[in-house]
Amino acid sequence: MRRSWLTLFGLIAAVELVGVALDSTVLQWLAKPLLAPVLLAYLWQRRRRVDAVAVGLVAATAGDVALLVPGRAAFLLGMGFFLVAQLAFLTGFLRRGRPPAVAWAAYLVAWAVGNALLWSALGPLRLPVLGYSLALCLMAAAATGVSARTAAGGALFLVSDLLIGVGAAGTDLPGAGVLVMGTYSAALLLITTGWAADRVDVHREPVATPA
């Protein structure tokens, strides 16, 4: 059943990417709101309890829906939901392990450089992006303390949102929509499966041995 959830996620992600490539609102509305819930179902099969990553996936679902609605207000609402997601992921990751100092340093430098480059073009989005991107970079750094898979997921989440930030700053990159959703989908998958595998190993019941 666990593999079935991941297979379903792959199919939904493929539909979403096709919808973005074809600029099909219908396909995007059908697929995007289901990405995080399918991974949430997978995580429930593995954990059978609600944890910080599960909360993050719920917030990501709300953010995905908000970002399907055009307009700045919906964009800011979606950013708010994803801020909750990043803080939830960050909390869970920090409870699990201690990231190396170099990860904190590298991601904070990336945060400072990215905001410096986009600052003049973001206009009224400057402060919201500044705060959200800080939480995002802290999450990505904290992910390195869990596993290589979650670390890769955190890095891809940063890449995905950086592409969104570049678009919000007025720069249209070729195929940006597909790249954003491709990296975002991969990020959610890696974070969820990495977290589930790690936590299951940690909490596995000990094997009884004869006295």
Backbone as numpy.savetxt, mean C-alpha at the origin, in Angstrom:
# Nx Ny Nz CAx CAy CAz Cx Cy Cz
-7.74 -22.94 -0.35 -8.58 -21.73 -0.35 -7.71 -20.47 -0.35
-6.55 -20.55 0.36 -5.67 -19.38 0.42 -5.14 -19.04 -0.97
-4.73 -20.06 -1.72 -4.24 -19.84 -3.07 -5.35 -19.28 -3.96
-6.58 -19.71 -3.70 -7.71 -19.21 -4.49 -7.88 -17.71 -4.32
-7.69 -17.22 -3.09 -7.81 -15.78 -2.86 -6.73 -15.02 -3.63
-5.52 -15.57 -3.65 -4.44 -14.90 -4.37 -4.65 -14.96 -5.88
-5.20 -16.07 -6.35 -5.53 -16.17 -7.78 -6.60 -15.15 -8.15
-7.61 -15.04 -7.29 -8.67 -14.06 -7.53 -8.10 -12.65 -7.52
-7.19 -12.39 -6.60 -6.56 -11.07 -6.56 -5.84 -10.78 -7.87
-5.11 -11.76 -8.40 -4.42 -11.57 -9.66 -5.37 -11.25 -10.79
-6.51 -11.92 -10.84 -7.50 -11.65 -11.88 -8.09 -10.26 -11.75
-8.40 -9.87 -10.51 -8.97 -8.54 -10.29 -7.95 -7.46 -10.64
-6.69 -7.68 -10.27 -5.65 -6.71 -10.60 -5.50 -6.58 -12.11
-5.60 -7.70 -12.82 -5.50 -7.67 -14.28 -6.64 -6.86 -14.88
-7.86 -7.07 -14.37 -9.01 -6.31 -14.86 -8.82 -4.82 -14.59
-8.30 -4.51 -13.40 -8.05 -3.10 -13.07 -7.04 -2.47 -14.02
-5.98 -3.19 -14.31 -4.96 -2.65 -15.21 -5.51 -2.45 -16.62
-6.33 -3.38 -17.06 -6.97 -3.22 -18.37 -7.90 -2.01 -18.35
-8.65 -1.86 -17.25 -9.55 -0.71 -17.13 -8.80 0.61 -17.17
-7.64 0.64 -16.50 -6.84 1.87 -16.52 -6.28 2.12 -17.91
-5.76 1.06 -18.54 -5.17 1.21 -19.88 -6.20 1.68 -20.90
-7.45 1.19 -20.76 -8.51 1.55 -21.70 -9.30 2.77 -21.24
-8.94 3.29 -20.05 -9.68 4.42 -19.47 -11.16 4.08 -19.32
-11.41 2.84 -18.86 -12.77 2.36 -18.68 -13.21 2.57 -17.22
-14.09 3.51 -17.01 -14.59 3.77 -15.66 -15.30 2.56 -15.08
-16.05 1.86 -15.92 -16.81 0.68 -15.46 -15.87 -0.38 -14.92
-14.85 -0.74 -15.68 -13.91 -1.77 -15.24 -13.18 -1.36 -13.96
-12.84 -0.09 -13.87 -12.13 0.37 -12.67 -13.02 0.32 -11.44
-14.29 0.69 -11.60 -15.21 0.61 -10.48 -15.50 -0.83 -10.09
-15.47 -1.73 -11.06 -15.69 -3.15 -10.77 -14.51 -3.78 -10.04
-13.30 -3.36 -10.40 -12.12 -4.06 -9.91 -11.42 -3.39 -8.73
-11.17 -2.10 -8.82 -10.33 -1.45 -7.82 -10.83 -1.59 -6.39
-12.16 -1.43 -6.13 -12.62 -1.56 -4.74 -12.48 -2.97 -4.17
-12.17 -3.96 -5.02 -12.07 -5.35 -4.55 -10.64 -5.78 -4.25
-9.65 -4.98 -4.64 -8.26 -5.39 -4.47 -7.92 -5.67 -3.00
-8.07 -4.67 -2.16 -7.72 -4.84 -0.75 -8.65 -5.82 -0.02
-9.97 -5.83 -0.27 -10.83 -6.80 0.41 -10.47 -8.26 0.13
-10.06 -8.57 -1.09 -9.66 -9.95 -1.39 -8.42 -10.32 -0.58
-7.47 -9.41 -0.47 -6.29 -9.67 0.35 -6.65 -9.74 1.83
-7.64 -8.97 2.23 -8.12 -9.05 3.61 -8.70 -10.43 3.90
-9.44 -10.98 2.93 -9.98 -12.33 3.09 -8.85 -13.36 3.19
-7.83 -13.18 2.37 -6.66 -14.07 2.43 -6.00 -13.99 3.80
-5.83 -12.76 4.29 -5.19 -12.57 5.59 -6.02 -13.20 6.71
-7.33 -13.09 6.59 -8.21 -13.69 7.60 -8.05 -15.21 7.61
-7.94 -15.81 6.43 -7.72 -17.25 6.35 -6.42 -17.66 7.04
-5.42 -16.80 6.98 -4.13 -17.10 7.59 -4.10 -16.81 9.09
-4.77 -15.73 9.51 -4.62 -15.26 10.88 -5.82 -15.52 11.78
-7.03 -15.43 11.18 -8.28 -15.60 11.94 -8.43 -14.57 13.04
-7.88 -13.37 12.84 -8.09 -12.27 13.77 -7.75 -10.97 13.08
-8.26 -9.89 13.62 -8.01 -8.57 13.07 -6.71 -8.02 13.66
-5.82 -7.53 12.80 -4.58 -6.93 13.28 -4.35 -5.60 12.55
-3.20 -5.02 12.75 -2.92 -3.69 12.19 -2.94 -3.69 10.67
-2.41 -4.75 10.05 -2.39 -4.80 8.59 -3.81 -4.96 8.05
-4.65 -5.71 8.75 -6.05 -5.83 8.34 -6.73 -4.47 8.39
-6.48 -3.71 9.43 -7.05 -2.35 9.53 -6.54 -1.50 8.37
-5.26 -1.64 8.03 -4.71 -0.90 6.92 -5.39 -1.24 5.60
-5.71 -2.51 5.40 -6.38 -2.93 4.17 -7.80 -2.37 4.10
-8.48 -2.28 5.22 -9.82 -1.68 5.24 -9.73 -0.21 4.86
-8.75 0.50 5.44 -8.57 1.91 5.10 -8.18 2.08 3.64
-7.37 1.16 3.11 -6.98 1.24 1.71 -8.19 1.06 0.79
-9.11 0.20 1.19 -10.34 0.02 0.41 -11.12 1.32 0.32
-11.28 1.98 1.46 -11.99 3.26 1.47 -11.25 4.29 0.61
-9.91 4.28 0.69 -9.14 5.21 -0.12 -9.28 4.94 -1.60
-9.29 3.67 -1.98 -9.46 3.32 -3.39 -10.79 3.82 -3.94
-11.83 3.65 -3.16 -13.15 4.11 -3.61 -13.17 5.63 -3.74
-12.60 6.31 -2.76 -12.59 7.78 -2.80 -11.83 8.29 -4.02
-10.73 7.63 -4.36 -9.91 8.10 -5.48 -10.52 7.79 -6.84
-11.56 6.99 -6.86 -12.28 6.76 -8.11 -13.20 7.93 -8.46
-13.47 8.76 -7.47 -14.34 9.93 -7.67 -13.48 11.11 -8.10
-13.81 11.77 -9.18 -13.00 12.92 -9.63 -13.13 14.12 -8.70
-12.12 14.96 -8.73 -12.17 16.19 -7.94 -11.15 16.22 -6.82
-10.76 17.44 -6.42 -9.74 17.61 -5.38 -10.22 17.14 -4.02
-11.51 17.38 -3.71 -12.03 16.97 -2.40 -11.93 15.46 -2.24
-12.30 14.72 -3.28 -12.22 13.26 -3.23 -10.76 12.81 -3.14
-9.88 13.52 -3.82 -8.46 13.19 -3.77 -7.92 13.34 -2.35
-8.29 14.44 -1.69 -7.84 14.67 -0.32 -8.46 13.66 0.64
-9.72 13.29 0.41 -10.35 12.28 1.24 -9.64 10.94 1.08
-9.34 10.59 -0.17 -8.61 9.36 -0.41 -7.24 9.38 0.24
-6.55 10.52 0.19 -5.26 10.64 0.84 -5.40 10.44 2.35
-6.49 10.96 2.91 -6.74 10.78 4.34 -6.91 9.32 4.71
-7.68 8.59 3.91 -7.86 7.16 4.18 -6.53 6.41 4.05
-5.75 6.77 3.06 -4.46 6.09 2.90 -3.47 6.50 3.99
-3.63 7.69 4.55 -2.83 8.06 5.71 -3.13 7.11 6.87
-4.40 6.81 7.08 -4.78 5.84 8.11 -4.16 4.48 7.81
-4.19 4.08 6.54 -3.60 2.80 6.15 -2.11 2.77 6.46
-1.39 3.84 6.10 0.05 3.87 6.35 0.36 3.83 7.84
-0.41 4.53 8.63 -0.19 4.53 10.08 -0.49 3.16 10.68
-1.51 2.48 10.15 -1.83 1.14 10.63 -0.70 0.17 10.28
-0.25 0.21 9.03 0.87 -0.65 8.63 2.10 -0.35 9.49
2.39 0.93 9.66 3.56 1.34 10.44 3.49 0.78 11.86
2.33 0.89 12.49 2.16 0.38 13.85 2.42 -1.12 13.92
1.83 -1.85 12.97 2.03 -3.30 12.97 3.48 -3.69 12.74
4.12 -3.04 11.80 5.50 -3.37 11.47 6.44 -3.09 12.65
6.23 -1.98 13.33 7.10 -1.63 14.44 6.93 -2.58 15.62
5.75 -3.14 15.75 5.53 -4.12 16.81 6.22 -5.44 16.51
6.48 -5.67 15.23 7.07 -6.95 14.82 8.60 -6.94 14.85
9.21 -5.87 14.40 10.66 -5.88 14.33 11.25 -4.48 14.33
12.56 -4.43 14.44 13.27 -3.16 14.47 14.00 -2.95 13.15
13.61 -1.98 12.37 14.28 -1.72 11.08 15.70 -1.22 11.31
16.61 -1.48 10.38 17.97 -0.96 10.52 17.99 0.56 10.38
18.96 1.19 11.01 19.06 2.65 10.97 19.21 3.17 9.55
19.90 2.40 8.70 20.11 2.85 7.33 18.79 2.96 6.57
17.82 2.12 6.91 16.51 2.20 6.26 15.80 3.50 6.63
15.83 3.85 7.91 15.22 5.11 8.33 15.88 6.29 7.60
17.22 6.27 7.57 17.94 7.37 6.94 17.63 7.48 5.46
17.64 6.33 4.77 17.42 6.35 3.32 16.03 6.85 2.97
15.03 6.38 3.70 13.66 6.79 3.37 13.39 8.23 3.78
14.01 8.71 4.84 13.83 10.12 5.20 14.51 11.03 4.19
15.64 10.61 3.66 16.28 11.38 2.59 15.39 11.40 1.36
14.82 10.23 1.02 13.92 10.16 -0.14 12.72 11.07 0.06
12.19 11.12 1.29 11.05 12.00 1.60 11.43 13.46 1.38
12.58 13.85 1.90 13.00 15.25 1.79 13.27 15.63 0.34
13.96 14.78 -0.40 14.28 15.08 -1.78 13.02 15.13 -2.64
12.14 14.15 -2.46 10.92 14.10 -3.26 10.05 15.33 -3.05
9.88 15.73 -1.80 9.06 16.91 -1.53 9.73 18.19 -2.01
11.05 18.25 -1.94 11.75 19.43 -2.42 11.57 19.58 -3.93
11.62 18.47 -4.65 11.49 18.53 -6.11 10.08 18.89 -6.55
9.07 18.43 -5.80 7.68 18.66 -6.21 7.04 19.87 -5.55
7.71 20.47 -4.59 7.11 21.50 -3.74 6.49 22.64 -4.53
7.25 23.19 -5.43 6.77 24.39 -6.14 5.59 24.10 -7.05
5.44 22.84 -7.49 4.38 22.50 -8.44 3.12 21.98 -7.76
3.19 21.67 -6.47 2.03 21.05 -5.81 0.98 22.06 -5.38
1.35 23.32 -5.22 0.37 24.34 -4.84 -0.30 24.03 -3.51
-1.64 24.08 -3.44 -2.35 23.84 -2.18 -2.23 22.42 -1.65
-1.69 21.50 -2.45 -1.52 20.13 -1.99 -0.21 19.93 -1.24
0.59 20.99 -1.13 1.93 20.84 -0.53 1.89 20.24 0.87
1.13 20.85 1.76 1.13 20.38 3.15 0.50 19.00 3.30
-0.66 18.72 2.65 -1.18 17.36 2.74 -0.20 16.31 2.22
0.46 16.60 1.10 1.42 15.65 0.54 2.62 15.51 1.46
3.06 16.61 2.07 4.19 16.57 2.99 3.92 15.62 4.15
2.74 15.75 4.76 2.40 14.89 5.89 2.18 13.45 5.49
1.42 13.25 4.41 1.14 11.88 3.98 2.42 11.17 3.56
3.27 11.85 2.81 4.49 11.20 2.32 5.44 10.85 3.46
5.41 11.63 4.55 6.23 11.28 5.71 5.76 9.96 6.31
4.44 9.81 6.49 3.90 8.55 7.01 4.22 7.40 6.08
4.13 7.64 4.77 4.43 6.61 3.78 5.88 6.16 3.87
6.80 7.11 3.96 8.22 6.76 4.03 8.56 6.06 5.34
7.93 6.46 6.43 8.15 5.77 7.70 7.63 4.34 7.63
6.47 4.15 6.99 5.94 2.80 6.81 6.91 1.94 6.01
7.41 2.49 4.90 8.31 1.73 4.04 9.59 1.36 4.79
10.10 2.28 5.60 11.29 1.98 6.40 10.99 0.90 7.43
9.84 1.00 8.10 9.48 0.02 9.12 9.27 -1.36 8.51
8.82 -1.41 7.25 8.58 -2.70 6.58 9.85 -3.51 6.45
11.01 -2.84 6.43 12.27 -3.57 6.31 12.59 -4.39 7.56
11.92 -4.09 8.67 12.14 -4.84 9.90 11.29 -6.08 10.01
10.41 -6.32 9.03 9.53 -7.50 9.07 10.09 -8.62 8.22
10.24 -8.39 6.93 10.79 -9.39 6.01 11.16 -8.71 4.71
11.91 -9.43 3.89 12.29 -8.89 2.58 11.07 -8.63 1.72
10.05 -9.47 1.87 8.85 -9.31 1.05 8.08 -8.07 1.44
7.90 -7.85 2.72 7.19 -6.64 3.14 8.02 -5.39 2.81
9.33 -5.51 2.89 10.19 -4.38 2.52 10.00 -4.01 1.05
9.92 -5.03 0.19 9.68 -4.77 -1.23 8.30 -4.14 -1.43
7.32 -4.60 -0.66 5.99 -4.01 -0.76 5.97 -2.56 -0.34
6.67 -2.24 0.74 6.74 -0.85 1.18 7.40 0.04 0.15
8.48 -0.47 -0.46 9.18 0.31 -1.49 8.29 0.56 -2.70
7.54 -0.47 -3.13 6.66 -0.31 -4.28 5.50 0.64 -3.97
5.03 0.63 -2.72 3.98 1.57 -2.33 4.50 3.00 -2.49
5.74 3.22 -2.09 6.33 4.54 -2.23 6.45 4.93 -3.70
6.88 4.00 -4.55 6.99 4.28 -5.98 5.63 4.64 -6.56
4.61 3.86 -6.20 3.27 4.11 -6.72 2.77 5.51 -6.35
2.93 5.86 -5.07 2.43 7.16 -4.63 3.31 8.31 -5.14
4.59 8.05 -5.37 5.44 9.07 -5.97 4.95 9.40 -7.38
4.54 8.37 -8.12 4.00 8.60 -9.47 2.71 9.43 -9.40
1.89 9.15 -8.39 0.67 9.95 -8.21 1.04 11.40 -7.90
2.05 11.58 -7.05 2.49 12.92 -6.71 3.02 13.68 -7.91
3.76 12.99 -8.76 4.27 13.62 -9.98 3.11 14.06 -10.86
2.07 13.21 -10.95 0.89 13.59 -11.73 0.16 14.77 -11.11
0.04 14.78 -9.77 -0.63 15.89 -9.09 0.14 17.20 -9.28
1.46 17.08 -9.51 2.28 18.26 -9.73 2.20 18.76 -11.17
1.44 18.05 -12.00 1.21 18.52 -13.36 2.06 17.87 -14.43
2.80 16.82 -14.08 3.62 16.11 -15.06 2.95 14.81 -15.45
2.59 14.68 -16.71 1.93 13.47 -17.20 2.97 12.53 -17.83
3.24 11.43 -17.16 4.19 10.45 -17.67 3.45 9.43 -18.54
4.07 8.95 -19.60 3.43 7.93 -20.45 3.13 6.66 -19.65
1.89 6.20 -19.74 1.51 4.97 -19.03 1.51 5.10 -17.53
1.41 6.32 -17.01 1.50 6.52 -15.57 0.40 5.78 -14.81
-0.82 5.78 -15.33 -1.92 5.13 -14.64 -1.68 3.64 -14.45
-1.20 2.99 -15.49 -0.91 1.55 -15.40 0.23 1.30 -14.43
1.26 2.15 -14.48 2.39 2.00 -13.57 1.95 2.20 -12.12
1.10 3.19 -11.89 0.61 3.44 -10.54 -0.13 2.23 -10.00
-1.08 1.71 -10.78 -1.88 0.59 -10.29 -1.09 -0.71 -10.26
-0.15 -0.87 -11.19 0.68 -2.07 -11.16 1.54 -2.13 -9.92
2.22 -1.04 -9.61 3.07 -1.02 -8.42 2.24 -1.05 -7.13
1.09 -0.39 -7.15 0.21 -0.40 -5.96 -0.31 -1.80 -5.68
-0.80 -2.47 -6.72 -1.32 -3.83 -6.54 -0.23 -4.76 -6.03
0.97 -4.66 -6.61 2.08 -5.49 -6.16 2.46 -5.18 -4.72
2.40 -3.89 -4.36 2.73 -3.49 -2.99 1.77 -4.11 -1.99
0.47 -4.02 -2.26 -0.51 -4.63 -1.36 -0.30 -6.13 -1.24
-0.04 -6.78 -2.36 0.16 -8.23 -2.36 1.38 -8.61 -1.53
2.49 -7.92 -1.74 3.73 -8.26 -1.03 3.62 -7.95 0.46
3.01 -6.83 0.80 2.84 -6.49 2.22 1.97 -7.53 2.92
0.85 -7.89 2.29 -0.09 -8.81 2.92 0.49 -10.21 3.05
1.03 -10.74 1.96 1.57 -12.11 2.01 2.82 -12.18 2.86
3.65 -11.14 2.81 4.83 -11.13 3.67 4.47 -11.09 5.13
3.51 -10.27 5.46 3.05 -10.16 6.84 2.41 -11.47 7.31
1.55 -12.04 6.48 0.85 -13.27 6.86 1.85 -14.41 7.08
2.80 -14.57 6.18 3.79 -15.65 6.31 4.62 -15.47 7.56
5.05 -14.24 7.80 5.89 -13.96 8.96 5.15 -14.21 10.26
3.93 -13.74 10.35 3.19 -13.86 11.60 2.77 -15.30 11.87
2.45 -16.04 10.82 2.08 -17.44 11.03 3.26 -18.21 11.57
4.47 -17.95 11.04 5.65 -18.65 11.51 5.92 -18.34 12.98
5.73 -17.06 13.34 6.01 -16.65 14.71 5.05 -17.29 15.70
3.78 -17.44 15.31 2.76 -17.93 16.25 2.42 -19.40 16.05
3.24 -20.14 15.29 2.94 -21.53 15.06 2.97 -22.30 16.36
1.99 -23.19 16.54 1.92 -23.98 17.77 3.11 -24.92 17.84
3.74 -25.05 19.01 4.87 -25.96 19.15 4.43 -27.40 18.99
5.30 -28.23 18.43 5.00 -29.64 18.24 5.26 -30.38 19.53
4.26 -31.14 19.97 4.38 -31.87 21.22 5.43 -32.97 21.08
6.25 -33.13 22.10 7.27 -34.19 22.10 7.01 -35.10 23.27
7.30 -36.41 23.11 7.06 -37.33 24.21 7.98 -37.04 25.39
7.46 -37.26 26.58 8.24 -37.00 27.79 9.39 -37.99 27.90
